[in-house]
């Protein structure tokens, strides 16, 4: 079972917390974002659809090459496909 650990980093001189503190997944059961192999991603993606920081989350996952879990509303397979289209 994978666990979601959000790393909160200050941004700018004001010390404003990063996008991760505004994410809906931070307020949700992390297990939904890391389902067992073959498990449903539906609930996690539903949360992502209404999240204000979805694009920042996806950008982070693509930049860090996250291999597990739902990030920005996409599974690892969907992120791989997106990266291939961008090349």
Jmol script that loads the backbone (N, CA, C; Angstrom):
load data "model"
ATOM      1  N   UNK A   1       0.844  -1.171   0.000  1.00  0.00           N
ATOM      2  CA  UNK A   1       0.000   0.000   0.000  1.00  0.00           C
ATOM      3  C   UNK A   1       0.892   1.238   0.000  1.00  0.00           C
ATOM      4  N   UNK A   2       0.666   2.124  -0.950  1.00  0.00           N
ATOM      5  CA  UNK A   2       1.400   3.381  -1.039  1.00  0.00           C
ATOM      6  C   UNK A   2       0.702   4.426  -0.176  1.00  0.00           C
ATOM      7  N   UNK A   3       1.478   5.325   0.393  1.00  0.00           N
ATOM      8  CA  UNK A   3       0.902   6.420   1.163  1.00  0.00           C
ATOM      9  C   UNK A   3       1.280   7.730   0.513  1.00  0.00           C
ATOM     10  N   UNK A   4       0.394   8.673   0.591  1.00  0.00           N
ATOM     11  CA  UNK A   4       0.626   9.990   0.021  1.00  0.00           C
ATOM     12  C   UNK A   4       1.238  10.887   1.077  1.00  0.00           C
ATOM     13  N   UNK A   5       2.422  11.386   0.796  1.00  0.00           N
ATOM     14  CA  UNK A   5       3.071  12.334   1.678  1.00  0.00           C
ATOM     15  C   UNK A   5       3.253  13.622   0.901  1.00  0.00           C
ATOM     16  N   UNK A   6       2.642  14.653   1.349  1.00  0.00           N
ATOM     17  CA  UNK A   6       2.781  15.941   0.694  1.00  0.00           C
ATOM     18  C   UNK A   6       3.893  16.727   1.355  1.00  0.00           C
ATOM     19  N   UNK A   7       4.786  17.203   0.539  1.00  0.00           N
ATOM     20  CA  UNK A   7       5.882  18.023   1.030  1.00  0.00           C
ATOM     21  C   UNK A   7       5.468  19.473   0.842  1.00  0.00           C
ATOM     22  N   UNK A   8       5.392  20.194   1.925  1.00  0.00           N
ATOM     23  CA  UNK A   8       4.967  21.588   1.867  1.00  0.00           C
ATOM     24  C   UNK A   8       6.214  22.462   1.903  1.00  0.00           C
ATOM     25  N   UNK A   9       6.379  23.235   0.839  1.00  0.00           N
ATOM     26  CA  UNK A   9       7.539  24.109   0.744  1.00  0.00           C
ATOM     27  C   UNK A   9       7.071  25.547   0.659  1.00  0.00           C
ATOM     28  N   UNK A  10       7.739  26.458   1.371  1.00  0.00           N
ATOM     29  CA  UNK A  10       7.363  27.871   1.260  1.00  0.00           C
ATOM     30  C   UNK A  10       7.729  28.416  -0.107  1.00  0.00           C
ATOM     31  N   UNK A  11       6.915  29.356  -0.600  1.00  0.00           N
ATOM     32  CA  UNK A  11       7.169  29.997  -1.882  1.00  0.00           C
ATOM     33  C   UNK A  11       7.334  31.484  -1.666  1.00  0.00           C
ATOM     34  N   UNK A  12       8.308  32.056  -2.307  1.00  0.00           N
ATOM     35  CA  UNK A  12       8.463  33.498  -2.275  1.00  0.00           C
ATOM     36  C   UNK A  12       8.881  34.037  -0.923  1.00  0.00           C
ATOM     37  N   UNK A  13       9.046  35.336  -0.878  1.00  0.00           N
ATOM     38  CA  UNK A  13       9.498  35.988   0.347  1.00  0.00           C
ATOM     39  C   UNK A  13       8.427  36.014   1.429  1.00  0.00           C
ATOM     40  N   UNK A  14       7.167  35.989   1.028  1.00  0.00           N
ATOM     41  CA  UNK A  14       6.084  36.057   2.013  1.00  0.00           C
ATOM     42  C   UNK A  14       5.909  34.742   2.768  1.00  0.00           C
ATOM     43  N   UNK A  15       6.554  33.673   2.293  1.00  0.00           N
ATOM     44  CA  UNK A  15       6.410  32.376   2.940  1.00  0.00           C
ATOM     45  C   UNK A  15       5.058  31.743   2.684  1.00  0.00           C
ATOM     46  N   UNK A  16       4.427  32.080   1.577  1.00  0.00           N
ATOM     47  CA  UNK A  16       3.141  31.502   1.216  1.00  0.00           C
ATOM     48  C   UNK A  16       3.340  30.014   0.984  1.00  0.00           C
ATOM     49  N   UNK A  17       2.480  29.209   1.548  1.00  0.00           N
ATOM     50  CA  UNK A  17       2.607  27.766   1.394  1.00  0.00           C
ATOM     51  C   UNK A  17       2.259  27.359  -0.030  1.00  0.00           C
ATOM     52  N   UNK A  18       2.832  26.256  -0.458  1.00  0.00           N
ATOM     53  CA  UNK A  18       2.676  25.798  -1.832  1.00  0.00           C
ATOM     54  C   UNK A  18       1.257  25.311  -2.131  1.00  0.00           C
ATOM     55  N   UNK A  19       1.062  24.974  -3.396  1.00  0.00           N
ATOM     56  CA  UNK A  19      -0.232  24.497  -3.895  1.00  0.00           C
ATOM     57  C   UNK A  19      -0.715  23.278  -3.124  1.00  0.00           C
ATOM     58  N   UNK A  20       0.194  22.507  -2.566  1.00  0.00           N
ATOM     59  CA  UNK A  20      -0.182  21.262  -1.904  1.00  0.00           C
ATOM     60  C   UNK A  20      -1.092  21.478  -0.695  1.00  0.00           C
ATOM     61  N   UNK A  21      -0.954  22.593  -0.036  1.00  0.00           N
ATOM     62  CA  UNK A  21      -1.806  22.850   1.121  1.00  0.00           C
ATOM     63  C   UNK A  21      -3.236  23.162   0.710  1.00  0.00           C
ATOM     64  N   UNK A  22      -3.436  23.536  -0.560  1.00  0.00           N
ATOM     65  CA  UNK A  22      -4.778  23.844  -1.057  1.00  0.00           C
ATOM     66  C   UNK A  22      -5.406  22.674  -1.797  1.00  0.00           C
ATOM     67  N   UNK A  23      -4.696  21.562  -1.882  1.00  0.00           N
ATOM     68  CA  UNK A  23      -5.197  20.410  -2.635  1.00  0.00           C
ATOM     69  C   UNK A  23      -6.313  19.693  -1.868  1.00  0.00           C
ATOM     70  N   UNK A  24      -7.283  19.210  -2.612  1.00  0.00           N
ATOM     71  CA  UNK A  24      -8.381  18.461  -1.989  1.00  0.00           C
ATOM     72  C   UNK A  24      -7.921  17.093  -1.488  1.00  0.00           C
ATOM     73  N   UNK A  25      -6.905  16.535  -2.124  1.00  0.00           N
ATOM     74  CA  UNK A  25      -6.431  15.214  -1.682  1.00  0.00           C
ATOM     75  C   UNK A  25      -5.834  15.273  -0.284  1.00  0.00           C
ATOM     76  N   UNK A  26      -5.365  16.441   0.116  1.00  0.00           N
ATOM     77  CA  UNK A  26      -4.824  16.593   1.463  1.00  0.00           C
ATOM     78  C   UNK A  26      -5.924  16.472   2.514  1.00  0.00           C
ATOM     79  N   UNK A  27      -7.169  16.596   2.083  1.00  0.00           N
ATOM     80  CA  UNK A  27      -8.315  16.520   2.982  1.00  0.00           C
ATOM     81  C   UNK A  27      -9.098  15.222   2.783  1.00  0.00           C
ATOM     82  N   UNK A  28      -8.522  14.290   2.036  1.00  0.00           N
ATOM     83  CA  UNK A  28      -9.198  13.064   1.637  1.00  0.00           C
ATOM     84  C   UNK A  28      -8.348  11.860   2.026  1.00  0.00           C
ATOM     85  N   UNK A  29      -8.967  10.696   2.057  1.00  0.00           N
ATOM     86  CA  UNK A  29      -8.256   9.460   2.352  1.00  0.00           C
ATOM     87  C   UNK A  29      -7.185   9.214   1.284  1.00  0.00           C
ATOM     88  N   UNK A  30      -5.904   9.211   1.650  1.00  0.00           N
ATOM     89  CA  UNK A  30      -4.837   9.045   0.658  1.00  0.00           C
ATOM     90  C   UNK A  30      -4.864   7.711  -0.071  1.00  0.00           C
ATOM     91  N   UNK A  31      -5.459   6.704   0.529  1.00  0.00           N
ATOM     92  CA  UNK A  31      -5.517   5.391  -0.121  1.00  0.00           C
ATOM     93  C   UNK A  31      -6.283   5.434  -1.434  1.00  0.00           C
ATOM     94  N   UNK A  32      -7.216   6.352  -1.570  1.00  0.00           N
ATOM     95  CA  UNK A  32      -7.979   6.474  -2.812  1.00  0.00           C
ATOM     96  C   UNK A  32      -7.074   6.872  -3.974  1.00  0.00           C
ATOM     97  N   UNK A  33      -5.976   7.567  -3.679  1.00  0.00           N
ATOM     98  CA  UNK A  33      -5.075   8.056  -4.721  1.00  0.00           C
ATOM     99  C   UNK A  33      -3.971   7.065  -5.064  1.00  0.00           C
ATOM    100  N   UNK A  34      -3.893   5.993  -4.300  1.00  0.00           N
ATOM    101  CA  UNK A  34      -2.921   4.937  -4.555  1.00  0.00           C
ATOM    102  C   UNK A  34      -3.623   3.578  -4.456  1.00  0.00           C
ATOM    103  N   UNK A  35      -4.533   3.294  -5.397  1.00  0.00           N
ATOM    104  CA  UNK A  35      -5.285   2.040  -5.323  1.00  0.00           C
ATOM    105  C   UNK A  35      -4.394   0.827  -5.601  1.00  0.00           C
ATOM    106  N   UNK A  36      -4.819  -0.307  -5.105  1.00  0.00           N
ATOM    107  CA  UNK A  36      -4.123  -1.559  -5.400  1.00  0.00           C
ATOM    108  C   UNK A  36      -4.144  -1.785  -6.911  1.00  0.00           C
ATOM    109  N   UNK A  37      -3.210  -2.564  -7.410  1.00  0.00           N
ATOM    110  CA  UNK A  37      -3.161  -2.860  -8.846  1.00  0.00           C
ATOM    111  C   UNK A  37      -4.515  -3.412  -9.300  1.00  0.00           C
ATOM    112  N   UNK A  38      -5.071  -2.799 -10.324  1.00  0.00           N
ATOM    113  CA  UNK A  38      -6.371  -3.204 -10.830  1.00  0.00           C
ATOM    114  C   UNK A  38      -7.536  -2.559 -10.093  1.00  0.00           C
ATOM    115  N   UNK A  39      -7.241  -1.803  -9.030  1.00  0.00           N
ATOM    116  CA  UNK A  39      -8.283  -1.139  -8.248  1.00  0.00           C
ATOM    117  C   UNK A  39      -8.837   0.076  -8.975  1.00  0.00           C
ATOM    118  N   UNK A  40      -9.951   0.532  -8.523  1.00  0.00           N
ATOM    119  CA  UNK A  40     -10.622   1.674  -9.146  1.00  0.00           C
ATOM    120  C   UNK A  40      -9.938   2.996  -8.801  1.00  0.00           C
ATOM    121  N   UNK A  41      -9.847   3.848  -9.806  1.00  0.00           N
ATOM    122  CA  UNK A  41      -9.313   5.198  -9.628  1.00  0.00           C
ATOM    123  C   UNK A  41     -10.431   6.234  -9.670  1.00  0.00           C
ATOM    124  N   UNK A  42     -11.638   5.775  -9.802  1.00  0.00           N
ATOM    125  CA  UNK A  42     -12.799   6.647 -10.003  1.00  0.00           C
ATOM    126  C   UNK A  42     -12.961   7.698  -8.904  1.00  0.00           C
ATOM    127  N   UNK A  43     -12.893   7.291  -7.640  1.00  0.00           N
ATOM    128  CA  UNK A  43     -13.100   8.232  -6.539  1.00  0.00           C
ATOM    129  C   UNK A  43     -12.012   9.310  -6.497  1.00  0.00           C
ATOM    130  N   UNK A  44     -10.767   8.901  -6.692  1.00  0.00           N
ATOM    131  CA  UNK A  44      -9.673   9.872  -6.683  1.00  0.00           C
ATOM    132  C   UNK A  44      -9.829  10.873  -7.823  1.00  0.00           C
ATOM    133  N   UNK A  45     -10.133  10.378  -9.003  1.00  0.00           N
ATOM    134  CA  UNK A  45     -10.292  11.265 -10.162  1.00  0.00           C
ATOM    135  C   UNK A  45     -11.475  12.209  -9.975  1.00  0.00           C
ATOM    136  N   UNK A  46     -12.500  11.743  -9.287  1.00  0.00           N
ATOM    137  CA  UNK A  46     -13.666  12.586  -8.994  1.00  0.00           C
ATOM    138  C   UNK A  46     -13.256  13.757  -8.087  1.00  0.00           C
ATOM    139  N   UNK A  47     -12.416  13.484  -7.100  1.00  0.00           N
ATOM    140  CA  UNK A  47     -11.904  14.538  -6.217  1.00  0.00           C
ATOM    141  C   UNK A  47     -11.073  15.524  -7.039  1.00  0.00           C
ATOM    142  N   UNK A  48     -10.221  15.003  -7.900  1.00  0.00           N
ATOM    143  CA  UNK A  48      -9.336  15.849  -8.715  1.00  0.00           C
ATOM    144  C   UNK A  48     -10.130  16.796  -9.623  1.00  0.00           C
ATOM    145  N   UNK A  49     -11.252  16.338 -10.138  1.00  0.00           N
ATOM    146  CA  UNK A  49     -12.041  17.169 -11.053  1.00  0.00           C
ATOM    147  C   UNK A  49     -12.457  18.498 -10.447  1.00  0.00           C
ATOM    148  N   UNK A  50     -12.675  18.521  -9.144  1.00  0.00           N
ATOM    149  CA  UNK A  50     -13.114  19.760  -8.509  1.00  0.00           C
ATOM    150  C   UNK A  50     -12.010  20.450  -7.709  1.00  0.00           C
ATOM    151  N   UNK A  51     -10.766  20.019  -7.900  1.00  0.00           N
ATOM    152  CA  UNK A  51      -9.642  20.596  -7.166  1.00  0.00           C
ATOM    153  C   UNK A  51      -9.090  21.819  -7.894  1.00  0.00           C
ATOM    154  N   UNK A  52      -8.887  22.898  -7.139  1.00  0.00           N
ATOM    155  CA  UNK A  52      -8.385  24.150  -7.703  1.00  0.00           C
ATOM    156  C   UNK A  52      -6.925  24.088  -8.139  1.00  0.00           C
ATOM    157  N   UNK A  53      -6.166  23.138  -7.638  1.00  0.00           N
ATOM    158  CA  UNK A  53      -4.737  23.072  -7.963  1.00  0.00           C
ATOM    159  C   UNK A  53      -4.395  21.847  -8.818  1.00  0.00           C
ATOM    160  N   UNK A  54      -5.367  21.364  -9.544  1.00  0.00           N
ATOM    161  CA  UNK A  54      -5.182  20.173 -10.380  1.00  0.00           C
ATOM    162  C   UNK A  54      -4.022  20.336 -11.367  1.00  0.00           C
ATOM    163  N   UNK A  55      -3.944  21.473 -12.030  1.00  0.00           N
ATOM    164  CA  UNK A  55      -2.881  21.658 -13.030  1.00  0.00           C
ATOM    165  C   UNK A  55      -1.501  21.706 -12.373  1.00  0.00           C
ATOM    166  N   UNK A  56      -1.385  22.357 -11.215  1.00  0.00           N
ATOM    167  CA  UNK A  56      -0.110  22.391 -10.502  1.00  0.00           C
ATOM    168  C   UNK A  56       0.310  20.987 -10.077  1.00  0.00           C
ATOM    169  N   UNK A  57      -0.652  20.203  -9.648  1.00  0.00           N
ATOM    170  CA  UNK A  57      -0.401  18.829  -9.226  1.00  0.00           C
ATOM    171  C   UNK A  57       0.107  17.994 -10.404  1.00  0.00           C
ATOM    172  N   UNK A  58      -0.546  18.124 -11.542  1.00  0.00           N
ATOM    173  CA  UNK A  58      -0.127  17.377 -12.728  1.00  0.00           C
ATOM    174  C   UNK A  58       1.262  17.815 -13.178  1.00  0.00           C
ATOM    175  N   UNK A  59       1.514  19.103 -13.183  1.00  0.00           N
ATOM    176  CA  UNK A  59       2.842  19.614 -13.552  1.00  0.00           C
ATOM    177  C   UNK A  59       3.919  19.039 -12.631  1.00  0.00           C
ATOM    178  N   UNK A  60       3.627  19.001 -11.342  1.00  0.00           N
ATOM    179  CA  UNK A  60       4.562  18.448 -10.363  1.00  0.00           C
ATOM    180  C   UNK A  60       4.849  16.975 -10.672  1.00  0.00           C
ATOM    181  N   UNK A  61       3.789  16.200 -10.886  1.00  0.00           N
ATOM    182  CA  UNK A  61       3.950  14.766 -11.146  1.00  0.00           C
ATOM    183  C   UNK A  61       4.753  14.513 -12.414  1.00  0.00           C
ATOM    184  N   UNK A  62       4.525  15.315 -13.438  1.00  0.00           N
ATOM    185  CA  UNK A  62       5.271  15.154 -14.683  1.00  0.00           C
ATOM    186  C   UNK A  62       6.731  15.552 -14.497  1.00  0.00           C
ATOM    187  N   UNK A  63       6.969  16.630 -13.791  1.00  0.00           N
ATOM    188  CA  UNK A  63       8.338  17.099 -13.562  1.00  0.00           C
ATOM    189  C   UNK A  63       9.132  16.129 -12.687  1.00  0.00           C
ATOM    190  N   UNK A  64       8.472  15.536 -11.694  1.00  0.00           N
ATOM    191  CA  UNK A  64       9.143  14.621 -10.758  1.00  0.00           C
ATOM    192  C   UNK A  64       9.066  13.168 -11.221  1.00  0.00           C
ATOM    193  N   UNK A  65       8.444  12.936 -12.363  1.00  0.00           N
ATOM    194  CA  UNK A  65       8.291  11.587 -12.921  1.00  0.00           C
ATOM    195  C   UNK A  65       7.672  10.625 -11.908  1.00  0.00           C
ATOM    196  N   UNK A  66       6.585  11.077 -11.275  1.00  0.00           N
ATOM    197  CA  UNK A  66       5.870  10.238 -10.305  1.00  0.00           C
ATOM    198  C   UNK A  66       5.356   8.983 -11.009  1.00  0.00           C
ATOM    199  N   UNK A  67       5.668   7.841 -10.469  1.00  0.00           N
ATOM    200  CA  UNK A  67       5.316   6.569 -11.112  1.00  0.00           C
ATOM    201  C   UNK A  67       4.094   5.891 -10.502  1.00  0.00           C
ATOM    202  N   UNK A  68       3.631   6.389  -9.380  1.00  0.00           N
ATOM    203  CA  UNK A  68       2.510   5.741  -8.714  1.00  0.00           C
ATOM    204  C   UNK A  68       1.455   6.772  -8.353  1.00  0.00           C
ATOM    205  N   UNK A  69       0.232   6.320  -8.325  1.00  0.00           N
ATOM    206  CA  UNK A  69      -0.857   7.145  -7.828  1.00  0.00           C
ATOM    207  C   UNK A  69      -1.506   8.045  -8.861  1.00  0.00           C
ATOM    208  N   UNK A  70      -2.557   8.692  -8.397  1.00  0.00           N
ATOM    209  CA  UNK A  70      -3.304   9.651  -9.206  1.00  0.00           C
ATOM    210  C   UNK A  70      -2.780  11.034  -8.861  1.00  0.00           C
ATOM    211  N   UNK A  71      -2.343  11.756  -9.861  1.00  0.00           N
ATOM    212  CA  UNK A  71      -1.817  13.110  -9.704  1.00  0.00           C
ATOM    213  C   UNK A  71      -2.462  13.972 -10.771  1.00  0.00           C
ATOM    214  N   UNK A  72      -3.052  15.063 -10.388  1.00  0.00           N
ATOM    215  CA  UNK A  72      -3.674  15.959 -11.357  1.00  0.00           C
ATOM    216  C   UNK A  72      -4.806  15.304 -12.131  1.00  0.00           C
ATOM    217  N   UNK A  73      -5.392  14.286 -11.556  1.00  0.00           N
ATOM    218  CA  UNK A  73      -6.513  13.604 -12.190  1.00  0.00           C
ATOM    219  C   UNK A  73      -6.126  12.515 -13.176  1.00  0.00           C
ATOM    220  N   UNK A  74      -4.837  12.221 -13.284  1.00  0.00           N
ATOM    221  CA  UNK A  74      -4.385  11.205 -14.234  1.00  0.00           C
ATOM    222  C   UNK A  74      -3.634  10.079 -13.533  1.00  0.00           C
ATOM    223  N   UNK A  75      -3.811   8.880 -14.052  1.00  0.00           N
ATOM    224  CA  UNK A  75      -3.067   7.724 -13.547  1.00  0.00           C
ATOM    225  C   UNK A  75      -1.654   7.749 -14.122  1.00  0.00           C
ATOM    226  N   UNK A  76      -0.812   6.870 -13.639  1.00  0.00           N
ATOM    227  CA  UNK A  76       0.560   6.793 -14.133  1.00  0.00           C
ATOM    228  C   UNK A  76       0.574   6.482 -15.628  1.00  0.00           C
ATOM    229  N   UNK A  77      -0.268   5.586 -16.054  1.00  0.00           N
ATOM    230  CA  UNK A  77      -0.360   5.222 -17.475  1.00  0.00           C
ATOM    231  C   UNK A  77      -0.799   6.426 -18.317  1.00  0.00           C
ATOM    232  N   UNK A  78      -1.780   7.166 -17.823  1.00  0.00           N
ATOM    233  CA  UNK A  78      -2.258   8.351 -18.547  1.00  0.00           C
ATOM    234  C   UNK A  78      -1.188   9.438 -18.613  1.00  0.00           C
ATOM    235  N   UNK A  79      -0.410   9.580 -17.541  1.00  0.00           N
ATOM    236  CA  UNK A  79       0.683  10.557 -17.547  1.00  0.00           C
ATOM    237  C   UNK A  79       1.775  10.157 -18.527  1.00  0.00           C
ATOM    238  N   UNK A  80       2.080   8.867 -18.598  1.00  0.00           N
ATOM    239  CA  UNK A  80       3.072   8.374 -19.580  1.00  0.00           C
ATOM    240  C   UNK A  80       2.621   8.696 -20.998  1.00  0.00           C
ATOM    241  N   UNK A  81       1.350   8.443 -21.264  1.00  0.00           N
ATOM    242  CA  UNK A  81       0.782   8.721 -22.591  1.00  0.00           C
ATOM    243  C   UNK A  81       0.874  10.213 -22.913  1.00  0.00           C
ATOM    244  N   UNK A  82       0.556  11.038 -21.940  1.00  0.00           N
ATOM    245  CA  UNK A  82       0.622  12.488 -22.115  1.00  0.00           C
ATOM    246  C   UNK A  82       2.049  12.938 -22.423  1.00  0.00           C
ATOM    247  N   UNK A  83       3.013  12.372 -21.714  1.00  0.00           N
ATOM    248  CA  UNK A  83       4.418  12.714 -21.955  1.00  0.00           C
ATOM    249  C   UNK A  83       4.853  12.317 -23.373  1.00  0.00           C
ATOM    250  N   UNK A  84       4.391  11.152 -23.842  1.00  0.00           N
ATOM    251  CA  UNK A  84       4.738  10.703 -25.192  1.00  0.00           C
ATOM    252  C   UNK A  84       4.166  11.652 -26.244  1.00  0.00           C
ATOM    253  N   UNK A  85       2.953  12.138 -26.005  1.00  0.00           N
ATOM    254  CA  UNK A  85       2.328  13.068 -26.954  1.00  0.00           C
ATOM    255  C   UNK A  85       3.069  14.397 -26.991  1.00  0.00           C
ATOM    256  N   UNK A  86       3.674  14.781 -25.871  1.00  0.00           N
ATOM    257  CA  UNK A  86       4.367  16.061 -25.782  1.00  0.00           C
ATOM    258  C   UNK A  86       5.736  16.026 -26.449  1.00  0.00           C
ATOM    259  N   UNK A  87       6.258  14.838 -26.691  1.00  0.00           N
ATOM    260  CA  UNK A  87       7.607  14.722 -27.278  1.00  0.00           C
ATOM    261  C   UNK A  87       7.564  14.874 -28.772  1.00  0.00           C
TER     262      UNK A  87
END
end "model"
wireframe off; spacefill off
backbone 0.3
color backbone group
